[in-house]
Amino acid sequence: MSRPLEGKVALVTGASRGIGRAVAQRLAADGALVAVHFGRNQSAATETVSAITAAGGSAFAIGSDLSAKNGVKVLFSALDEELKARNGSTKLDILVNNAAVAPFVNFEGTTEEVFDEIYTVNVKSVFFATQEAVKRIRDGGRIVNLTSAVVRTPVLDAAAYSILKAPIDNLTKVLGQVLGERSITVNAVAPGVIETDMSAAFARDPAMAEAVKGKQALKRIGQPEDIADVVGFLAGPEGRWVTGQVIEASGGSGLTF
Ligand SMILES: NC(=O)c1ccc[n+]([C@@H]2O[C@H](COP(=O)([O-])OP(=O)(O)OC[C@H]3O[C@@H](n4cnc5c(N)ncnc54)[C@H](OP(=O)(O)O)[C@@H]3O)[C@@H](O)[C@H]2O)c1
């Protein structure tokens, strides 16, 4: 079995569940040591780590609430401590910015508290986690951001979430340019509807699921592994010439009017 990420160290935020868990499993299957970050669900993160180790991979869990003021600081001091103990170094190769919240609230219903939480977890913590990660990432490393197809086709019932994914696309372009000198690639993956807790209202409701499939060229509901494989490509050696790009993986959602 090929292990193109042997010897690499990856951090996946929000890897306790959903897409992040599948990404962590994919990177570990490719040979990376994976830091499985979680927010509130330590037991779910432990399940991710157990699944990885059962499959012959290496991983450990680290927790930090990215809605908290010191969330990024807590994350990186836990990461540094664990990596120093395991590797004698705090060096990283791959960062996947995946953790996010997506409250279903329309424009009128969005309170300042809801907006602030989405902004803090989905935008501000991504910016500063990346700033911290860049100090530790070796030249030739990889950054992959999870954005969303909602930047192209916003969901009215998740108004602030839709608006606040757009900065991730721009961050990807800015950092693609800035980090190119160090041969670090920076890309974003934009999923459509993927069956996770976040999209349960769409993906797990039979009528909504039919409506979703009706908008897609490919007639099934996307699964976390559909996204993990795209992230795996970008994070691996074959993604070396792709940077600053937003790659939509949505089964061809809304291709035509
Ligand atoms: N599912 C979709 O249809 C879809 C579509 C487009 C884009 N996306 C994007 O894909 C990414 C993953 O989504 P998903 O569907 O896998 O979501 P999910 O199943 O809801 O999982 C969210 C993950 O983020 C973590 N997280 C949430 N709030 C946090 C906080 N305050 N601090 C730290 N971690 C926190 C959660 O950790 P805990 O459980 O430990 O709290 C969990 O691991 C997100 O960036 C999302 O915007 C998803």
The ligand as an SDF file (V2000), in Angstrom:
LIG
                    3D

 48 52  0  0  0  0  0  0  0  0999 V2000
  -21.6150   19.1260    5.6430 N   0  0  0  0  0  0  0  0  0  0  0  0
  -21.7950   19.9130    4.6060 C   0  0  0  0  0  0  0  0  0  0  0  0
  -22.7820   19.7880    3.8680 O   0  0  0  0  0  0  0  0  0  0  0  0
  -20.8020   20.9950    4.2970 C   0  0  0  0  0  0  0  0  0  0  0  0
  -20.9870   21.7150    3.1110 C   0  0  0  0  0  0  0  0  0  0  0  0
  -20.0890   22.7130    2.7890 C   0  0  0  0  0  0  0  0  0  0  0  0
  -19.0160   22.9840    3.6160 C   0  0  0  0  0  0  0  0  0  0  0  0
  -18.8600   22.2830    4.7640 N   0  0  0  0  0  0  0  0  0  0  0  0
  -17.7010   22.6320    5.6040 C   0  0  0  0  0  0  0  0  0  0  0  0
  -16.9560   21.4580    5.9270 O   0  0  0  0  0  0  0  0  0  0  0  0
  -16.3860   21.5860    7.2270 C   0  0  0  0  0  0  0  0  0  0  0  0
  -16.7890   20.4020    8.0950 C   0  0  0  0  0  0  0  0  0  0  0  0
  -18.2020   20.3640    8.1900 O   0  0  0  0  0  0  0  0  0  0  0  0
  -18.9960   19.1090    8.7790 P   0  0  0  0  0  0  0  0  0  0  0  0
  -20.2340   18.9910    8.0000 O   0  0  0  0  0  0  0  0  0  0  0  0
  -18.0900   17.9480    8.9090 O   0  0  0  0  0  0  0  0  0  0  0  0
  -19.3750   19.6760   10.2350 O   0  0  0  0  0  0  0  0  0  0  0  0
  -19.8170   18.9220   11.5640 P   0  0  0  0  0  0  0  0  0  0  0  0
  -20.1470   17.5120   11.2820 O   0  0  0  0  0  0  0  0  0  0  0  0
  -20.8080   19.8030   12.2120 O   0  0  0  0  0  0  0  0  0  0  0  0
  -18.4490   18.9410   12.4350 O   0  0  0  0  0  0  0  0  0  0  0  0
  -17.9340   20.1770   12.8220 C   0  0  0  0  0  0  0  0  0  0  0  0
  -16.5730   19.9890   13.4440 C   0  0  0  0  0  0  0  0  0  0  0  0
  -16.1050   21.3020   13.8480 O   0  0  0  0  0  0  0  0  0  0  0  0
  -15.8150   21.2840   15.2360 C   0  0  0  0  0  0  0  0  0  0  0  0
  -16.1950   22.5380   15.8840 N   0  0  0  0  0  0  0  0  0  0  0  0
  -17.3930   23.1700   15.8370 C   0  0  0  0  0  0  0  0  0  0  0  0
  -17.4060   24.2340   16.6680 N   0  0  0  0  0  0  0  0  0  0  0  0
  -16.1830   24.2730   17.2490 C   0  0  0  0  0  0  0  0  0  0  0  0
  -15.5740   25.1170   18.2010 C   0  0  0  0  0  0  0  0  0  0  0  0
  -16.2230   26.1520   18.7640 N   0  0  0  0  0  0  0  0  0  0  0  0
  -14.3080   24.8600   18.5810 N   0  0  0  0  0  0  0  0  0  0  0  0
  -13.6370   23.8220   18.0510 C   0  0  0  0  0  0  0  0  0  0  0  0
  -14.1440   22.9730   17.1410 N   0  0  0  0  0  0  0  0  0  0  0  0
  -15.4130   23.2010   16.7540 C   0  0  0  0  0  0  0  0  0  0  0  0
  -16.6210   20.1420   15.8120 C   0  0  0  0  0  0  0  0  0  0  0  0
  -15.9640   19.6880   16.9880 O   0  0  0  0  0  0  0  0  0  0  0  0
  -16.7660   19.1170   18.2820 P   0  0  0  0  0  0  0  0  0  0  0  0
  -17.7930   18.1770   17.7820 O   0  0  0  0  0  0  0  0  0  0  0  0
  -15.6940   18.4590   19.0780 O   0  0  0  0  0  0  0  0  0  0  0  0
  -17.3260   20.3050   18.9790 O   0  0  0  0  0  0  0  0  0  0  0  0
  -16.6150   19.1230   14.6880 C   0  0  0  0  0  0  0  0  0  0  0  0
  -15.4750   18.3170   14.7440 O   0  0  0  0  0  0  0  0  0  0  0  0
  -16.8570   22.9360    7.7610 C   0  0  0  0  0  0  0  0  0  0  0  0
  -15.8670   23.9110    7.5020 O   0  0  0  0  0  0  0  0  0  0  0  0
  -18.0930   23.2260    6.9270 C   0  0  0  0  0  0  0  0  0  0  0  0
  -18.3890   24.5990    6.8490 O   0  0  0  0  0  0  0  0  0  0  0  0
  -19.7220   21.2950    5.1360 C   0  0  0  0  0  0  0  0  0  0  0  0
  1  2  1  0
  2  3  2  0
  2  4  1  0
  4  5  1  0
  4 48  2  0
  5  6  2  0
  6  7  1  0
  7  8  2  0
  8  9  1  0
  8 48  1  0
  9 10  1  0
  9 46  1  0
 10 11  1  0
 11 12  1  0
 11 44  1  0
 12 13  1  0
 13 14  1  0
 14 15  2  0
 14 16  1  0
 14 17  1  0
 17 18  1  0
 18 19  2  0
 18 20  1  0
 18 21  1  0
 21 22  1  0
 22 23  1  0
 23 24  1  0
 23 42  1  0
 24 25  1  0
 25 26  1  0
 25 36  1  0
 26 27  1  0
 26 35  1  0
 27 28  2  0
 28 29  1  0
 29 30  1  0
 29 35  2  0
 30 31  1  0
 30 32  2  0
 32 33  1  0
 33 34  2  0
 34 35  1  0
 36 37  1  0
 36 42  1  0
 37 38  1  0
 38 39  2  0
 38 40  1  0
 38 41  1  0
 42 43  1  0
 44 45  1  0
 44 46  1  0
 46 47  1  0
M  CHG  2   8   1  16  -1
M  END
$$$$
